[in-house]
Amino acid sequence: MENYNNKLQAIIGLQSKGYDLDFILKDENLLCLQQSELISPDEFEIAETYQFKDIQESNDTYVIYAIRSVQSDLKGILMTSYGAFNHGLGIHLWCKLSATLREY
């Protein structure tokens, strides 16, 4: 795992490793925007996780996940704030994403 100084460096670094798709949170799943494909928590692995405190904008902590599908060749990035963990995530997805976090 690399040591990136900011969100932009992490995204560029992950893209250079083939994580070139974009994922968003969608209920109990991740949605791959480019493929319009829903992936359940059992269908993906978290290869890398990076956390960044955003002091300039909202003083929130952001998490960047390198996501890899276990059933297809989809590889991409999910970027979310800690605040997203409080807004309607299903328990299975919340457990999967929060298991890789450390105290910031």
N, C-alpha and C positions, 0 to 999 in steps of 0.2 A: 504494500500500500504506500502510495506517495504521500508527501507532506506538502500540501498546497497552502498558499497564503490567503487565498480568497476564493469566492464562489466561481468567478470567471476562470481562474486557473484550473480549478477542479473540473469544471465542465469541459474545457478544452482538452485537458489531460485524459478524461474518460472518453471523449469522442475519438481521440487518437488511438485508443485501445479498442475501438469498435462499438462503443456504446453510443450509437448515433440516433436512436429513436427517442421520442418524448413520451413519458408516462404521466398521467394525472390520476388522482384519487377519484374513484367512482363507486360510492356506496361501500360494498364489501370487497371490491376488486380494484385492480389497476386497469386503466384504459390506455392502450397504445394509440396515440393520436394519428400517426401516419397509416396504420393498418386497420384502425377502427375495431380493434380486437380487445375484448375483456379478458383479463387474466386473474384467476382466483389466487388467494394466498398459497394454496397448495401447488400452484403451477409455476411459481417463480422462486428464484434464489436471490439473495442480496450478496453480491460479490464484494462490494466495498461501500463504506459509509463515511461521509465527511460532514462535520458540523462547523458552522461559522456564525459568529455573533455579528449582527448587522447594526452597528452603533449609529451610522450616518442616517439611515432611513427610519426604522421603526423600533430599534433596540430589541429586536426579536432574534431568536436563534433559528437559523435555517439548517436543514438537513438535506444533503444530496446523496442519493442512493444510486449505485450502479446495479441495475436490474437485469437478470438473465432468466429467460423462460426455460423451463426444464422440458417442455414438450415441443418447442420449435426453436428456430435460430434467432428469435427476437432478443436484442440487447439494447438497452437504453437507459435513460436517466429519469429519475423522479426527484424533483426538488420541492420541498414543502417546509413550512414553518412549524415550530413547536405548537403554535396556536391551532393548527389543523387537527392535532390529536384530540382537541376538545370539541370538535364539531362533526358529529355524526358518523364517525368511522365504526364499522362493524368490529366486534371484539376480536375475531380471528385475524383480520387485517391489522388492527391496532397492535395485537400481540406480536405479530411477525415483524412489523416495522420498529416497534419500540425495543425489541430484544437486542437490537444492534447498537442502541444508543448508550452513551456514557454521560455521567453528570457533567454539565458544562459550567 
